Amino acid sequence: MEDRFLGFRRYLVQQKRAAPNTVASYLRDVAGLDRFAGFSADIDYAAASPDLVSSYLNQLKDQGRKPSTLNRVRASISCYYRYLTEQGIANGNPAKSVPLPPPSRSIPAILTTAEMDRLLSAPNDHDILSCRDRAMLELLYATGLKVTALTALNVDDLHLEMGFLRSAGRHERMLPLYQTAVDKLREYIKRRPALLQDPGEPALFVNSNGGRLTRQGFWKIIKQRARQAGIQKDITPQSLRHSLAIHLLQNGATPQDLQQILGYEDPTAAQQYAKLFRQSWMGNYSQLH
């Protein structure tokens, strides 16, 4: 990593408390703009214009990048220029005036409550890995955590006697757990030492080798468990977060409730679930009526 990005990395880790994958993505995004513009020093980087940022995003779009990726790249560049401004290197944020790419219109795979019940009970054998998977899936559905936050959890983040967990990140959050999630986590914690090679391993969820489970590892797990549950939809880890949001709306939650539960700073993000809920409801109505 270029020396001029080391300060930005410290800023992301220490001040923004960004997750490791977020830090890696942001650094990769700003380095991409650096290569695109041919910058060679911080002072050159500070001279970037909105047109330059827009041209970079358009190039990525032409390469087939998804709107969600373009939005992240724009957020990365915007964050970098906030950092440069605080350091007195830049006088403004060229990404701020660049419009957001339109969101993807594809509706993510959302599970019905019956499908969710099948998924949560799919690993019904009694081995230690199935016990771990039951705890992970139940925890995700209980809290709406993103997978990055799930795999970053440590054992010390659990407070099962009080029914909550602590999720560190950009903003530390205390998340309540319902009783079924508490019970499955307790069962897993009791059996977890059998997976460990190092008794001092802090990670809550570990793989078969005793190390911290990765995002890619969880991806494989949820695909496997979906097949076992007989779910035909192409679900991803985000499907549990989306499904939780829709199920809460079905039971009377408001977008403001979702903003608090799912940890959104921007209220419009939670409002998108309400729009998605209406689209899903109208689709079901058209099919059934």
C-alpha positions in Angstrom: 0.0 0.0 0.0 1.3 3.4 -0.9 2.6 5.5 2.1 0.0 8.2 1.4 -2.8 5.7 2.1 -1.5 4.5 5.4 -2.9 7.5 7.2 -6.3 6.9 5.6 -6.1 3.3 6.7 -5.5 4.4 10.3 -8.4 6.8 10.0 -10.8 4.0 8.9 -9.6 1.6 11.6 -9.2 4.0 14.6 -11.8 6.7 14.0 -14.4 5.1 11.8 -14.0 1.7 13.4 -14.6 0.1 10.0 -14.7 -3.6 9.6 -11.6 -5.2 8.0 -13.4 -5.9 4.7 -14.7 -2.4 4.5 -11.1 -1.0 5.1 -9.8 -3.3 2.3 -12.6 -2.2 -0.1 -12.2 1.5 0.6 -8.4 1.4 0.1 -8.8 -0.6 -3.1 -11.4 1.9 -4.4 -9.3 5.1 -3.8 -6.2 3.3 -5.2 -8.2 2.6 -8.3 -9.0 6.3 -8.7 -5.3 7.0 -8.1 -4.4 4.7 -11.0 -7.1 6.1 -13.3 -6.0 9.7 -12.8 -2.3 8.9 -12.8 -1.7 10.7 -9.5 1.7 10.5 -7.9 1.4 12.6 -4.8 -1.1 13.7 -2.2 -1.2 17.2 -3.5 -2.2 15.9 -7.0 -4.8 13.6 -5.4 -6.2 16.7 -3.6 -6.8 18.4 -6.9 -9.4 15.8 -8.1 -12.5 17.3 -9.6 -16.2 16.1 -9.7 -15.7 15.4 -13.4 -12.8 13.1 -12.7 -14.7 11.1 -10.1 -17.7 10.9 -12.5 -15.4 9.7 -15.3 -13.9 7.0 -13.1 -17.4 5.8 -12.1 -18.5 5.8 -15.7 -15.5 3.7 -16.6 -16.4 1.2 -13.9 -20.0 1.2 -15.1 -18.8 0.4 -18.7 -16.8 -2.5 -17.2 -20.1 -4.0 -16.0 -19.8 -3.0 -12.3 -23.1 -3.2 -10.4 -24.9 0.0 -9.1 -24.2 -1.3 -5.6 -20.5 -1.4 -6.3 -20.5 2.0 -7.9 -22.2 3.4 -4.8 -19.6 1.9 -2.6 -16.8 3.3 -4.7 -18.4 6.8 -4.5 -18.7 6.4 -0.7 -15.0 5.3 -0.5 -13.8 8.4 -2.5 -16.1 10.7 -0.5 -14.7 9.3 2.8 -11.2 9.7 1.6 -11.7 13.3 0.8 -13.3 14.0 4.1 -10.1 12.6 5.6 -7.9 14.7 3.3 -10.0 17.8 4.3 -9.5 17.1 8.0 -5.8 16.8 7.3 -5.7 20.1 5.5 -4.6 18.5 2.3 -7.8 19.0 0.3 -10.2 22.0 0.3 -13.4 20.1 -0.7 -15.0 16.8 -1.5 -15.3 16.2 -5.3 -17.4 13.1 -4.8 -20.1 15.0 -2.9 -21.7 16.5 -6.0 -21.5 13.4 -8.1 -24.9 11.8 -8.4 -25.5 8.3 -7.1 -26.0 5.7 -9.7 -29.6 4.4 -9.9 -30.1 1.4 -7.6 -30.5 -2.1 -9.1 -34.1 -3.0 -9.7 -33.6 -6.7 -9.0 -35.5 -7.8 -5.9 -33.3 -9.9 -3.6 -34.4 -13.4 -2.6 -36.7 -13.1 0.4 -37.8 -16.1 2.4 -41.3 -16.6 3.6 -41.7 -17.3 7.3 -42.3 -21.0 6.4 -39.1 -21.1 4.4 -37.2 -19.4 7.2 -38.5 -22.0 9.7 -37.2 -24.7 7.4 -33.8 -23.1 7.0 -33.4 -22.6 10.7 -34.2 -26.2 11.5 -32.4 -27.7 8.5 -29.2 -28.6 10.2 -31.1 -31.1 12.4 -28.3 -33.6 13.0 -26.3 -33.6 16.2 -22.7 -33.0 15.2 -20.8 -29.9 16.4 -20.8 -28.2 13.0 -24.6 -28.4 12.7 -24.8 -27.0 16.2 -22.6 -24.1 15.1 -24.7 -23.5 12.0 -28.0 -23.5 13.9 -26.6 -20.9 16.2 -25.3 -18.7 13.4 -28.4 -18.8 11.3 -30.6 -18.1 14.3 -28.4 -15.2 15.4 -28.5 -13.6 12.0 -32.2 -13.8 11.8 -32.5 -12.5 15.4 -30.4 -9.4 14.8 -30.2 -8.7 11.1 -26.4 -8.5 11.4 -24.3 -8.4 8.2 -22.1 -11.3 7.6 -18.9 -9.2 8.1 -20.2 -8.3 11.6 -21.2 -11.9 12.3 -17.8 -13.4 11.5 -16.1 -10.6 13.5 -17.9 -11.5 16.7 -15.8 -12.7 19.6 -17.0 -14.9 22.5 -16.7 -11.9 24.8 -19.3 -10.1 22.8 -22.0 -12.4 24.0 -24.0 -11.6 27.2 -26.4 -14.5 27.1 -27.4 -14.2 30.8 -28.8 -10.8 29.9 -30.0 -11.7 26.5 -28.0 -9.5 24.2 -24.7 -9.2 22.3 -22.3 -6.4 21.5 -21.5 -5.7 17.9 -18.5 -3.5 17.4 -17.9 -1.6 14.2 -18.3 2.0 13.0 -20.8 2.4 15.9 -21.0 -0.1 18.7 -24.4 -1.6 19.1 -26.1 -3.7 21.8 -28.5 -6.1 20.1 -31.2 -8.0 22.0 -31.7 -11.7 21.4 -34.9 -13.7 21.7 -34.9 -16.9 23.8 -34.5 -19.4 20.9 -31.3 -17.6 19.7 -30.0 -17.6 23.3 -30.6 -21.3 23.7 -28.9 -22.2 20.4 -25.9 -20.0 21.2 -25.6 -21.6 24.7 -25.6 -25.1 23.2 -22.9 -24.1 20.7 -20.7 -22.4 23.3 -20.9 -25.5 25.4 -19.6 -27.6 22.4 -17.3 -25.0 20.8 -14.1 -26.2 22.6 -14.2 -29.4 20.6 -13.5 -27.4 17.5 -10.6 -25.4 18.8 -6.9 -26.1 18.4 -5.9 -22.9 20.4 -8.0 -22.6 23.6 -7.3 -18.9 23.5 -9.0 -18.4 20.1 -11.3 -15.3 20.6 -13.6 -15.9 17.6 -17.1 -16.8 18.4 -17.7 -18.8 15.2 -14.9 -21.0 14.1 -14.3 -23.4 11.2 -13.5 -27.1 11.3 -9.8 -26.2 11.7 -10.5 -24.0 14.8 -9.8 -20.6 13.2 -12.2 -17.7 12.7 -14.9 -18.5 10.1 -14.7 -16.3 7.0 -17.4 -14.7 4.9 -16.7 -17.1 2.1 -17.1 -20.0 4.6 -20.4 -18.8 5.8 -21.5 -18.3 2.1 -21.0 -22.0 1.5 -22.7 -22.9 4.7 -25.9 -21.0 3.9 -26.0 -22.5 0.4 -25.7 -26.0 1.8 -28.3 -25.5 4.5 -30.7 -24.0 2.0 -30.4 -27.1 -0.2 -31.0 -29.3 2.9 -34.2 -27.3 3.7 -35.5 -27.8 0.1 -35.4 -24.1 -0.6 -35.2 -23.4 -4.4 -34.5 -19.7 -4.2 -30.9 -18.5 -4.8 -30.4 -17.1 -1.4 -27.4 -15.3 0.0 -26.3 -14.2 3.5 -28.1 -10.9 2.8 -31.3 -12.8 2.3 -31.7 -13.3 6.0 -31.3 -9.6 6.6 -33.8 -8.8 3.9 -36.2 -11.4 5.1 -36.0 -10.2 8.7 -36.9 -6.7 7.5 -39.9 -7.8 5.5 -41.2 -10.1 8.3 -40.9 -7.2 10.8 -42.9 -5.0 8.4 -45.5 -7.7 8.0 -45.9 -7.7 11.8 -46.4 -4.0 12.0 -42.9 -2.5 12.3 -42.3 0.9 10.8 -39.3 2.0 8.7 -38.1 3.9 11.8 -38.1 0.6 13.7 -36.1 -1.0 10.9 -33.6 1.9 11.0 -32.9 1.2 14.7 -32.9 -2.6 14.5 -30.7 -2.9 11.4 -28.4 0.0 12.4 -28.9 2.3 9.4 -27.7 5.9 9.8 -29.6 7.0 6.7 -33.4 6.7 7.2 -33.9 6.3 3.4 -32.1 2.9 3.5 -34.8 1.5 5.8 -37.6 3.1 3.7 -36.4 1.1 0.8 -37.6 -2.0 2.6 -41.0 -0.6 2.9 -41.0 -0.1 -0.9 -39.8 -3.6 -1.4 -42.5 -4.9 1.0 -45.2 -3.1 -1.1 -43.7 -4.6 -4.3 -43.7 -8.1 -2.8 -47.2 -7.7 -1.4 -48.6 -6.5 -4.8 -46.9 -9.4 -6.5 -48.5 -11.9 -4.2 -51.8 -10.2 -4.5 -51.7 -10.4 -8.3 -50.8 -14.1 -8.2 -53.5 -15.1 -5.7 -56.4 -12.9 -6.6 
